[in-house]
């Protein structure tokens, strides 16, 4: 059941991932393991990108807010 829910959520993210810039995409894909089964920590992503963990956290937060707003906007449009 969890695997099915995860797949559904991943599909939702992929439908809207185009609204993110390149670095935001990289962080979200890595954090949630969208390109593989293993999720990465902020520290691992920071090391890969050569930036601080706190900067990864800010990028992640900004990207998630963009996705949330896009999901909400899309849902509002569908309900009309």
C-alpha positions in Angstrom: 0.0 0.0 0.0 2.8 2.4 0.9 4.6 1.7 -2.4 1.4 2.5 -4.4 0.9 5.8 -2.4 4.6 6.7 -3.0 4.2 6.0 -6.7 1.1 8.2 -6.9 2.8 11.1 -5.1 5.9 10.7 -7.3 3.7 11.0 -10.4 2.1 14.2 -9.0 5.6 15.7 -8.4 6.8 14.8 -11.9 3.7 16.4 -13.5 4.7 19.7 -12.0 8.5 19.5 -11.7 8.8 21.7 -14.8 8.1 24.8 -12.7 11.3 24.3 -10.7 14.7 25.7 -11.8 17.5 23.2 -12.4 19.0 23.3 -8.9 15.6 23.0 -7.3 14.9 19.9 -9.5 18.2 18.4 -8.6 17.6 18.9 -4.8 14.0 17.5 -4.9 14.8 14.5 -7.1 17.7 13.7 -4.8 15.9 14.3 -1.5 12.9 12.1 -2.4 14.7 9.5 -4.5 12.6 10.2 -7.6 15.3 8.9 -10.0 16.2 5.9 -7.9 15.0 4.1 -4.8 17.4 5.8 -2.3 16.6 9.1 -0.8 19.6 11.3 -0.1 20.2 13.5 3.0 20.7 17.2 2.7 24.3 16.7 3.7 24.8 14.2 0.8 23.3 16.6 -1.7 25.3 19.5 -0.3 28.5 17.5 -0.8 27.5 16.6 -4.4 26.6 20.2 -5.3 29.5 21.8 -3.4 27.2 24.0 -1.3 26.3 24.1 2.4 23.6 21.9 3.9 21.7 25.0 5.1 21.6 26.2 1.5 20.2 22.9 0.4 17.6 23.3 3.1 16.6 26.7 1.7 16.4 25.4 -1.9 14.3 22.4 -0.8 11.9 24.6 1.2 11.5 27.0 -1.8 11.0 24.2 -4.2 8.4 22.5 -2.0 6.5 25.7 -1.6 6.5 26.2 -5.4 5.2 22.6 -5.9 2.6 23.1 -3.1 1.3 26.3 -4.7 1.2 24.6 -8.1 -0.8 21.7 -6.8 -3.2 24.0 -5.0 -3.6 26.2 -8.1 -4.2 23.1 -10.3 -6.7 21.7 -7.9 -8.6 25.0 -7.8 -8.7 25.1 -11.6 -10.0 21.5 -11.8 -12.8 22.3 -9.3 -14.2 25.1 -11.4 
